[in-house]
Amino acid sequence: MPATTLAAILGFTGVAFGAFGAHALKDLLAANGTVAIWQTAVLYQLVHAVASLWASERKPKVVWFWAAGVLFFSGSLYLLAITNIRWLGAITPIGGILFLVGWAMLFKPRK
């Protein structure tokens, strides 16, 4: 799958999850006290979707790290927000590390 396609999927699903959380899941997330968790998941997904679109032409391998980061980071937060199963938060840092690896791959020291 081309990196631009993956970036588009991340963006599309990020917007869809944002809208779904704000409307269809509004009462559930409020009852669970997990609105902010859902919003954090959406924010990180959308930020990395936009960054992935930029990186897709420059460093396409980075996009795969960020997509995996979204799966673990945002995915675990989405599940935590819906189910209120707190141990899912232990999976979240794996996604954070994948995000950081992707960002580190873009680092170029000056010569």
A tleap script that builds the chain and sets N, CA, C and O, in Angstrom:
source leaprc.protein.ff14SB
mol = sequence {
  NMET PRO ALA THR THR LEU ALA ALA ILE LEU
  GLY PHE THR GLY VAL ALA PHE GLY ALA PHE
  GLY ALA HIE ALA LEU LYS ASP LEU LEU ALA
  ALA ASN GLY THR VAL ALA ILE TRP GLN THR
  ALA VAL LEU TYR GLN LEU VAL HIE ALA VAL
  ALA SER LEU TRP ALA SER GLU ARG LYS PRO
  LYS VAL VAL TRP PHE TRP ALA ALA GLY VAL
  LEU PHE PHE SER GLY SER LEU TYR LEU LEU
  ALA ILE THR ASN ILE ARG TRP LEU GLY ALA
  ILE THR PRO ILE GLY GLY ILE LEU PHE LEU
  VAL GLY TRP ALA MET LEU PHE LYS PRO ARG
  CLYS
}
set mol.1.N position { 0.849 -1.168 0.000 }
set mol.1.CA position { 0.000 0.000 0.000 }
set mol.1.C position { 0.901 1.240 0.000 }
set mol.1.O position { 1.838 1.328 0.794 }
set mol.2.N position { 0.624 2.177 -0.872 }
set mol.2.CA position { 1.426 3.414 -0.890 }
set mol.2.C position { 1.237 4.218 0.403 }
set mol.2.O position { 0.169 4.211 1.015 }
set mol.3.N position { 2.302 4.903 0.790 }
set mol.3.CA position { 2.276 5.691 2.025 }
set mol.3.C position { 1.204 6.774 1.974 }
set mol.3.O position { 0.607 7.097 3.002 }
set mol.4.N position { 0.949 7.342 0.793 }
set mol.4.CA position { -0.091 8.376 0.701 }
set mol.4.C position { -1.471 7.789 0.980 }
set mol.4.O position { -2.318 8.455 1.575 }
set mol.5.N position { -1.701 6.565 0.563 }
set mol.5.CA position { -2.970 5.896 0.832 }
set mol.5.C position { -3.128 5.659 2.331 }
set mol.5.O position { -4.197 5.880 2.899 }
set mol.6.N position { -2.046 5.208 2.959 }
set mol.6.CA position { -2.079 4.985 4.401 }
set mol.6.C position { -2.349 6.293 5.144 }
set mol.6.O position { -3.123 6.315 6.102 }
set mol.7.N position { -1.719 7.373 4.709 }
set mol.7.CA position { -1.954 8.688 5.317 }
set mol.7.C position { -3.416 9.095 5.158 }
set mol.7.O position { -4.017 9.631 6.089 }
set mol.8.N position { -3.986 8.844 3.987 }
set mol.8.CA position { -5.391 9.185 3.750 }
set mol.8.C position { -6.314 8.366 4.645 }
set mol.8.O position { -7.310 8.887 5.148 }
set mol.9.N position { -5.997 7.104 4.846 }
set mol.9.CA position { -6.808 6.248 5.725 }
set mol.9.C position { -6.751 6.762 7.163 }
set mol.9.O position { -7.769 6.817 7.853 }
set mol.10.N position { -5.544 7.140 7.606 }
set mol.10.CA position { -5.404 7.678 8.957 }
set mol.10.C position { -6.227 8.954 9.125 }
set mol.10.O position { -6.897 9.133 10.141 }
set mol.11.N position { -6.176 9.828 8.140 }
set mol.11.CA position { -6.931 11.072 8.203 }
set mol.11.C position { -8.431 10.836 8.170 }
set mol.11.O position { -9.175 11.407 8.968 }
set mol.12.N position { -8.872 9.996 7.248 }
set mol.12.CA position { -10.296 9.704 7.115 }
set mol.12.C position { -10.863 9.105 8.395 }
set mol.12.O position { -11.892 9.554 8.901 }
set mol.13.N position { -10.183 8.088 8.911 }
set mol.13.CA position { -10.698 7.440 10.116 }
set mol.13.C position { -10.577 8.354 11.334 }
set mol.13.O position { -11.399 8.276 12.246 }
set mol.14.N position { -9.561 9.221 11.360 }
set mol.14.CA position { -9.437 10.171 12.460 }
set mol.14.C position { -10.611 11.125 12.516 }
set mol.14.O position { -11.157 11.385 13.588 }
set mol.15.N position { -11.000 11.649 11.361 }
set mol.15.CA position { -12.159 12.544 11.309 }
set mol.15.C position { -13.430 11.762 11.679 }
set mol.15.O position { -14.273 12.262 12.424 }
set mol.16.N position { -13.560 10.550 11.162 }
set mol.16.CA position { -14.741 9.734 11.465 }
set mol.16.C position { -14.832 9.420 12.956 }
set mol.16.O position { -15.908 9.522 13.546 }
set mol.17.N position { -13.697 9.035 13.575 }
set mol.17.CA position { -13.716 8.734 15.009 }
set mol.17.C position { -13.996 9.986 15.825 }
set mol.17.O position { -14.682 9.918 16.845 }
set mol.18.N position { -13.477 11.121 15.393 }
set mol.18.CA position { -13.761 12.372 16.094 }
set mol.18.C position { -15.244 12.676 16.101 }
set mol.18.O position { -15.813 13.008 17.141 }
set mol.19.N position { -15.869 12.562 14.942 }
set mol.19.CA position { -17.299 12.825 14.831 }
set mol.19.C position { -18.118 11.782 15.593 }
set mol.19.O position { -19.100 12.118 16.256 }
set mol.20.N position { -17.714 10.534 15.497 }
set mol.20.CA position { -18.424 9.453 16.178 }
set mol.20.C position { -18.389 9.661 17.688 }
set mol.20.O position { -19.396 9.483 18.374 }
set mol.21.N position { -17.215 10.043 18.199 }
set mol.21.CA position { -17.091 10.291 19.635 }
set mol.21.C position { -17.907 11.489 20.096 }
set mol.21.O position { -18.499 11.473 21.175 }
set mol.22.N position { -17.932 12.530 19.264 }
set mol.22.CA position { -18.649 13.761 19.644 }
set mol.22.C position { -20.163 13.606 19.563 }
set mol.22.O position { -20.899 14.351 20.211 }
set mol.23.N position { -20.625 12.655 18.782 }
set mol.23.CA position { -22.072 12.523 18.584 }
set mol.23.C position { -22.609 11.186 19.100 }
set mol.23.O position { -23.328 11.152 20.099 }
set mol.24.N position { -22.268 10.100 18.434 }
set mol.24.CA position { -22.843 8.802 18.781 }
set mol.24.C position { -22.395 8.288 20.153 }
set mol.24.O position { -23.159 7.617 20.847 }
set mol.25.N position { -21.158 8.603 20.538 }
set mol.25.CA position { -20.638 8.099 21.810 }
set mol.25.C position { -20.635 9.142 22.919 }
set mol.25.O position { -20.117 8.889 24.007 }
set mol.26.N position { -21.196 10.288 22.659 }
set mol.26.CA position { -21.135 11.411 23.597 }
set mol.26.C position { -21.574 11.012 25.007 }
set mol.26.O position { -20.860 11.281 25.974 }
set mol.27.N position { -22.726 10.382 25.131 }
set mol.27.CA position { -23.261 10.016 26.449 }
set mol.27.C position { -22.414 8.936 27.122 }
set mol.27.O position { -22.166 9.010 28.325 }
set mol.28.N position { -21.970 7.937 26.362 }
set mol.28.CA position { -21.148 6.859 26.922 }
set mol.28.C position { -19.818 7.405 27.442 }
set mol.28.O position { -19.399 7.083 28.554 }
set mol.29.N position { -19.158 8.233 26.630 }
set mol.29.CA position { -17.867 8.791 27.030 }
set mol.29.C position { -18.025 9.694 28.252 }
set mol.29.O position { -17.170 9.700 29.138 }
set mol.30.N position { -19.106 10.448 28.296 }
set mol.30.CA position { -19.365 11.308 29.462 }
set mol.30.C position { -19.608 10.457 30.707 }
set mol.30.O position { -19.095 10.766 31.782 }
set mol.31.N position { -20.382 9.396 30.563 }
set mol.31.CA position { -20.678 8.522 31.701 }
set mol.31.C position { -19.415 7.832 32.212 }
set mol.31.O position { -19.246 7.640 33.416 }
set mol.32.N position { -18.535 7.463 31.287 }
set mol.32.CA position { -17.270 6.809 31.663 }
set mol.32.C position { -16.239 7.811 32.168 }
set mol.32.O position { -15.233 7.426 32.764 }
set mol.33.N position { -16.487 9.090 31.930 }
set mol.33.CA position { -15.488 10.101 32.277 }
set mol.33.C position { -14.271 10.039 31.384 }
set mol.33.O position { -13.158 10.332 31.821 }
set mol.34.N position { -14.476 9.653 30.118 }
set mol.34.CA position { -13.352 9.408 29.217 }
set mol.34.C position { -13.380 10.274 27.951 }
set mol.34.O position { -12.751 9.934 26.949 }
set mol.35.N position { -14.102 11.379 28.002 }
set mol.35.CA position { -14.161 12.274 26.840 }
set mol.35.C position { -12.762 12.755 26.465 }
set mol.35.O position { -12.398 12.740 25.290 }
set mol.36.N position { -11.981 13.178 27.449 }
set mol.36.CA position { -10.634 13.697 27.179 }
set mol.36.C position { -9.724 12.615 26.601 }
set mol.36.O position { -8.865 12.902 25.768 }
set mol.37.N position { -9.913 11.381 27.040 }
set mol.37.CA position { -9.109 10.268 26.509 }
set mol.37.C position { -9.418 10.079 25.034 }
set mol.37.O position { -8.505 9.931 24.222 }
set mol.38.N position { -10.696 10.082 24.683 }
set mol.38.CA position { -11.100 9.952 23.275 }
set mol.38.C position { -10.520 11.096 22.450 }
set mol.38.O position { -9.996 10.878 21.358 }
set mol.39.N position { -10.616 12.304 22.971 }
set mol.39.CA position { -10.113 13.477 22.250 }
set mol.39.C position { -8.600 13.406 22.046 }
set mol.39.O position { -8.099 13.815 20.999 }
set mol.40.N position { -7.875 12.895 23.029 }
set mol.40.CA position { -6.427 12.727 22.883 }
set mol.40.C position { -6.112 11.726 21.782 }
set mol.40.O position { -5.204 11.946 20.981 }
set mol.41.N position { -6.852 10.634 21.739 }
set mol.41.CA position { -6.654 9.624 20.697 }
set mol.41.C position { -6.872 10.219 19.310 }
set mol.41.O position { -6.083 9.985 18.394 }
set mol.42.N position { -7.945 10.989 19.162 }
set mol.42.CA position { -8.253 11.621 17.876 }
set mol.42.C position { -7.176 12.634 17.507 }
set mol.42.O position { -6.734 12.677 16.359 }
set mol.43.N position { -6.752 13.445 18.465 }
set mol.43.CA position { -5.728 14.464 18.198 }
set mol.43.C position { -4.441 13.831 17.684 }
set mol.43.O position { -3.911 14.256 16.657 }
set mol.44.N position { -3.938 12.828 18.380 }
set mol.44.CA position { -2.692 12.192 17.958 }
set mol.44.C position { -2.858 11.500 16.605 }
set mol.44.O position { -1.935 11.500 15.791 }
set mol.45.N position { -4.023 10.914 16.364 }
set mol.45.CA position { -4.242 10.277 15.064 }
set mol.45.C position { -4.228 11.309 13.949 }
set mol.45.O position { -3.585 11.095 12.921 }
set mol.46.N position { -4.922 12.418 14.132 }
set mol.46.CA position { -4.993 13.423 13.074 }
set mol.46.C position { -3.662 14.132 12.857 }
set mol.46.O position { -3.295 14.423 11.719 }
set mol.47.N position { -2.942 14.411 13.924 }
set mol.47.CA position { -1.616 15.030 13.775 }
set mol.47.C position { -0.704 14.121 12.965 }
set mol.47.O position { 0.016 14.580 12.078 }
set mol.48.N position { -0.739 12.844 13.272 }
set mol.48.CA position { 0.137 11.915 12.545 }
set mol.48.C position { -0.385 11.595 11.142 }
set mol.48.O position { 0.394 11.192 10.278 }
set mol.49.N position { -1.656 11.763 10.904 }
set mol.49.CA position { -2.181 11.626 9.540 }
set mol.49.C position { -1.635 12.742 8.657 }
set mol.49.O position { -1.180 12.492 7.541 }
set mol.50.N position { -1.682 13.971 9.159 }
set mol.50.CA position { -1.163 15.116 8.391 }
set mol.50.C position { 0.346 14.974 8.194 }
set mol.50.O position { 0.860 15.174 7.093 }
set mol.51.N position { 1.045 14.629 9.266 }
set mol.51.CA position { 2.492 14.439 9.153 }
set mol.51.C position { 2.809 13.301 8.177 }
set mol.51.O position { 3.794 13.374 7.442 }
set mol.52.N position { 1.993 12.266 8.167 }
set mol.52.CA position { 2.199 11.134 7.253 }
set mol.52.C position { 2.027 11.542 5.804 }
set mol.52.O position { 2.742 11.063 4.924 }
set mol.53.N position { 1.084 12.423 5.564 }
set mol.53.CA position { 0.900 12.901 4.196 }
set mol.53.C position { 2.152 13.633 3.728 }
set mol.53.O position { 2.597 13.450 2.595 }
set mol.54.N position { 2.715 14.457 4.598 }
set mol.54.CA position { 3.951 15.173 4.281 }
set mol.54.C position { 5.106 14.185 4.090 }
set mol.54.O position { 5.869 14.301 3.131 }
set mol.55.N position { 5.235 13.219 4.998 }
set mol.55.CA position { 6.355 12.281 4.962 }
set mol.55.C position { 6.239 11.262 3.837 }
set mol.55.O position { 7.246 10.683 3.430 }
set mol.56.N position { 5.045 11.033 3.331 }
set mol.56.CA position { 4.842 9.974 2.336 }
set mol.56.C position { 5.691 10.163 1.084 }
set mol.56.O position { 6.077 9.181 0.449 }
set mol.57.N position { 5.984 11.392 0.725 }
set mol.57.CA position { 6.809 11.670 -0.457 }
set mol.57.C position { 8.294 11.761 -0.126 }
set mol.57.O position { 9.136 11.656 -1.018 }
set mol.58.N position { 8.624 11.956 1.152 }
set mol.58.CA position { 10.005 12.187 1.552 }
set mol.58.C position { 10.634 10.970 2.208 }
set mol.58.O position { 11.743 10.567 1.856 }
set mol.59.N position { 9.932 10.397 3.149 }
set mol.59.CA position { 10.412 9.246 3.920 }
set mol.59.C position { 9.254 8.292 4.154 }
set mol.59.O position { 8.731 8.238 5.268 }
set mol.60.N position { 8.838 7.542 3.154 }
set mol.60.CA position { 7.633 6.720 3.290 }
set mol.60.C position { 7.687 5.680 4.413 }
set mol.60.O position { 6.645 5.292 4.942 }
set mol.61.N position { 8.886 5.226 4.782 }
set mol.61.CA position { 8.961 4.240 5.867 }
set mol.61.C position { 8.481 4.815 7.193 }
set mol.61.O position { 7.957 4.089 8.038 }
set mol.62.N position { 8.663 6.118 7.371 }
set mol.62.CA position { 8.220 6.788 8.597 }
set mol.62.C position { 6.710 6.616 8.771 }
set mol.62.O position { 6.225 6.439 9.888 }
set mol.63.N position { 5.981 6.668 7.670 }
set mol.63.CA position { 4.516 6.580 7.720 }
set mol.63.C position { 4.083 5.264 8.367 }
set mol.63.O position { 3.096 5.236 9.102 }
set mol.64.N position { 4.795 4.194 8.107 }
set mol.64.CA position { 4.446 2.898 8.682 }
set mol.64.C position { 4.649 2.876 10.190 }
set mol.64.O position { 3.865 2.267 10.918 }
set mol.65.N position { 5.706 3.543 10.660 }
set mol.65.CA position { 5.902 3.649 12.106 }
set mol.65.C position { 4.771 4.449 12.739 }
set mol.65.O position { 4.237 4.068 13.780 }
set mol.66.N position { 4.411 5.560 12.103 }
set mol.66.CA position { 3.331 6.382 12.644 }
set mol.66.C position { 1.985 5.666 12.588 }
set mol.66.O position { 1.172 5.807 13.501 }
set mol.67.N position { 1.744 4.905 11.531 }
set mol.67.CA position { 0.486 4.152 11.446 }
set mol.67.C position { 0.415 3.109 12.562 }
set mol.67.O position { -0.632 2.924 13.183 }
set mol.68.N position { 1.531 2.435 12.809 }
set mol.68.CA position { 1.575 1.480 13.920 }
set mol.68.C position { 1.399 2.212 15.248 }
set mol.68.O position { 0.756 1.700 16.164 }
set mol.69.N position { 1.971 3.412 15.349 }
set mol.69.CA position { 1.797 4.224 16.543 }
set mol.69.C position { 0.336 4.570 16.777 }
set mol.69.O position { -0.153 4.516 17.905 }
set mol.70.N position { -0.355 4.923 15.707 }
set mol.70.CA position { -1.787 5.224 15.817 }
set mol.70.C position { -2.541 3.980 16.278 }
set mol.70.O position { -3.426 4.066 17.129 }
set mol.71.N position { -2.194 2.838 15.720 }
set mol.71.CA position { -2.875 1.598 16.100 }
set mol.71.C position { -2.737 1.334 17.599 }
set mol.71.O position { -3.726 1.052 18.277 }
set mol.72.N position { -1.509 1.426 18.114 }
set mol.72.CA position { -1.281 1.133 19.525 }
set mol.72.C position { -1.693 2.282 20.440 }
set mol.72.O position { -2.368 2.058 21.445 }
set mol.73.N position { -1.292 3.515 20.102 }
set mol.73.CA position { -1.571 4.660 20.966 }
set mol.73.C position { -3.052 5.013 20.925 }
set mol.73.O position { -3.761 4.884 21.924 }
set mol.74.N position { -3.507 5.456 19.769 }
set mol.74.CA position { -4.900 5.873 19.658 }
set mol.74.C position { -5.847 4.689 19.826 }
set mol.74.O position { -6.886 4.807 20.476 }
set mol.75.N position { -5.489 3.559 19.246 }
set mol.75.CA position { -6.353 2.379 19.346 }
set mol.75.C position { -6.606 1.962 20.779 }
set mol.75.O position { -7.742 1.674 21.156 }
set mol.76.N position { -5.543 1.929 21.586 }
set mol.76.CA position { -5.728 1.544 22.988 }
set mol.76.C position { -6.550 2.588 23.738 }
set mol.76.O position { -7.348 2.242 24.609 }
set mol.77.N position { -6.357 3.869 23.400 }
set mol.77.CA position { -7.145 4.910 24.061 }
set mol.77.C position { -8.607 4.865 23.642 }
set mol.77.O position { -9.495 5.085 24.466 }
set mol.78.N position { -8.868 4.579 22.358 }
set mol.78.CA position { -10.264 4.441 21.917 }
set mol.78.C position { -10.949 3.313 22.701 }
set mol.78.O position { -12.060 3.480 23.205 }
set mol.79.N position { -10.278 2.182 22.795 }
set mol.79.CA position { -10.862 1.046 23.514 }
set mol.79.C position { -11.048 1.358 24.995 }
set mol.79.O position { -12.075 1.017 25.581 }
set mol.80.N position { -10.053 2.008 25.599 }
set mol.80.CA position { -10.150 2.385 27.005 }
set mol.80.C position { -11.338 3.319 27.219 }
set mol.80.O position { -12.100 3.156 28.172 }
set mol.81.N position { -11.488 4.292 26.331 }
set mol.81.CA position { -12.573 5.269 26.481 }
set mol.81.C position { -13.952 4.614 26.391 }
set mol.81.O position { -14.874 5.001 27.108 }
set mol.82.N position { -14.089 3.637 25.521 }
set mol.82.CA position { -15.383 2.968 25.338 }
set mol.82.C position { -15.663 1.978 26.462 }
set mol.82.O position { -16.772 1.927 26.994 }
set mol.83.N position { -14.651 1.191 26.819 }
set mol.83.CA position { -14.866 0.094 27.767 }
set mol.83.C position { -14.572 0.463 29.215 }
set mol.83.O position { -15.062 -0.184 30.140 }
set mol.84.N position { -13.770 1.507 29.405 }
set mol.84.CA position { -13.307 1.923 30.731 }
set mol.84.C position { -12.443 0.850 31.397 }
set mol.84.O position { -12.322 0.808 32.621 }
set mol.85.N position { -11.843 -0.016 30.573 }
set mol.85.CA position { -10.899 -1.028 31.071 }
set mol.85.C position { -9.534 -0.353 31.160 }
set mol.85.O position { -8.869 -0.139 30.146 }
set mol.86.N position { -9.128 -0.024 32.372 }
set mol.86.CA position { -7.958 0.829 32.585 }
set mol.86.C position { -6.625 0.202 32.194 }
set mol.86.O position { -5.695 0.935 31.857 }
set mol.87.N position { -6.492 -1.127 32.225 }
set mol.87.CA position { -5.213 -1.724 31.889 }
set mol.87.C position { -4.849 -1.507 30.418 }
set mol.87.O position { -3.692 -1.679 30.035 }
set mol.88.N position { -5.827 -1.133 29.597 }
set mol.88.CA position { -5.525 -0.835 28.194 }
set mol.88.C position { -4.559 0.333 28.069 }
set mol.88.O position { -3.849 0.455 27.070 }
set mol.89.N position { -4.532 1.195 29.086 }
set mol.89.CA position { -3.594 2.306 29.093 }
set mol.89.C position { -2.139 1.854 29.118 }
set mol.89.O position { -1.246 2.624 28.764 }
set mol.90.N position { -1.893 0.620 29.531 }
set mol.90.CA position { -0.526 0.085 29.538 }
set mol.90.C position { -0.001 -0.167 28.129 }
set mol.90.O position { 1.210 -0.251 27.927 }
set mol.91.N position { -0.890 -0.286 27.165 }
set mol.91.CA position { -0.497 -0.512 25.767 }
set mol.91.C position { -0.130 0.806 25.088 }
set mol.91.O position { 0.662 0.823 24.146 }
set mol.92.N position { -0.696 1.887 25.557 }
set mol.92.CA position { -0.537 3.198 24.930 }
set mol.92.C position { 0.914 3.612 24.731 }
set mol.92.O position { 1.238 4.132 23.663 }
set mol.93.N position { 1.816 3.410 25.704 }
set mol.93.CA position { 3.205 3.839 25.504 }
set mol.93.C position { 3.923 3.153 24.337 }
set mol.93.O position { 4.872 3.707 23.783 }
set mol.94.N position { 3.479 1.962 23.968 }
set mol.94.CA position { 4.077 1.302 22.793 }
set mol.94.C position { 3.870 2.179 21.570 }
set mol.94.O position { 4.783 2.374 20.768 }
set mol.95.N position { 2.657 2.706 21.438 }
set mol.95.CA position { 2.368 3.616 20.326 }
set mol.95.C position { 3.182 4.887 20.419 }
set mol.95.O position { 3.658 5.398 19.405 }
set mol.96.N position { 3.347 5.404 21.629 }
set mol.96.CA position { 4.160 6.601 21.806 }
set mol.96.C position { 5.597 6.377 21.369 }
set mol.96.O position { 6.206 7.255 20.758 }
set mol.97.N position { 6.137 5.218 21.674 }
set mol.97.CA position { 7.502 4.897 21.243 }
set mol.97.C position { 7.574 4.814 19.726 }
set mol.97.O position { 8.537 5.292 19.126 }
set mol.98.N position { 6.573 4.216 19.102 }
set mol.98.CA position { 6.550 4.139 17.633 }
set mol.98.C position { 6.466 5.538 17.016 }
set mol.98.O position { 7.111 5.802 16.001 }
set mol.99.N position { 5.686 6.424 17.611 }
set mol.99.CA position { 5.647 7.812 17.141 }
set mol.99.C position { 7.043 8.432 17.225 }
set mol.99.O position { 7.512 9.061 16.277 }
set mol.100.N position { 7.691 8.247 18.361 }
set mol.100.CA position { 9.021 8.829 18.557 }
set mol.100.C position { 10.052 8.267 17.590 }
set mol.100.O position { 10.909 9.003 17.102 }
set mol.101.N position { 9.977 6.977 17.310 }
set mol.101.CA position { 10.899 6.373 16.340 }
set mol.101.C position { 10.700 7.018 14.973 }
set mol.101.O position { 11.671 7.355 14.295 }
set mol.102.N position { 9.453 7.190 14.574 }
set mol.102.CA position { 9.180 7.837 13.290 }
set mol.102.C position { 9.741 9.244 13.239 }
set mol.102.O position { 10.362 9.630 12.249 }
set mol.103.N position { 9.529 10.016 14.297 }
set mol.103.CA position { 10.061 11.381 14.329 }
set mol.103.C position { 11.591 11.366 14.318 }
set mol.103.O position { 12.215 12.196 13.657 }
set mol.104.N position { 12.186 10.436 15.038 }
set mol.104.CA position { 13.653 10.349 15.065 }
set mol.104.C position { 14.219 10.008 13.685 }
set mol.104.O position { 15.320 10.439 13.341 }
set mol.105.N position { 13.478 9.245 12.907 }
set mol.105.CA position { 13.930 8.892 11.551 }
set mol.105.C position { 14.023 10.125 10.647 }
set mol.105.O position { 14.720 10.100 9.633 }
set mol.106.N position { 13.334 11.182 11.007 }
set mol.106.CA position { 13.384 12.411 10.213 }
set mol.106.C position { 14.546 13.322 10.609 }
set mol.106.O position { 14.874 14.267 9.893 }
set mol.107.N position { 15.165 13.030 11.759 }
set mol.107.CA position { 16.220 13.880 12.264 }
set mol.107.C position { 17.477 13.733 11.418 }
set mol.107.O position { 17.950 12.627 11.159 }
set mol.108.N position { 18.008 14.890 10.990 }
set mol.108.CA position { 19.268 14.921 10.256 }
set mol.108.C position { 20.173 15.934 10.919 }
set mol.108.O position { 19.887 17.131 10.876 }
set mol.109.N position { 21.255 15.491 11.531 }
set mol.109.CA position { 22.160 16.462 12.139 }
set mol.109.C position { 22.862 17.295 11.073 }
set mol.109.O position { 23.131 16.822 9.969 }
set mol.110.N position { 23.150 18.530 11.421 }
set mol.110.CA position { 23.886 19.404 10.494 }
set mol.110.C position { 25.328 18.959 10.407 }
set mol.110.O position { 25.913 18.490 11.384 }
set mol.111.N position { 25.893 19.113 9.218 }
set mol.111.CA position { 27.298 18.762 9.018 }
set mol.111.C position { 28.184 19.960 9.200 }
set mol.111.O position { 29.403 19.852 9.070 }
savepdb mol mol.pdb
quit
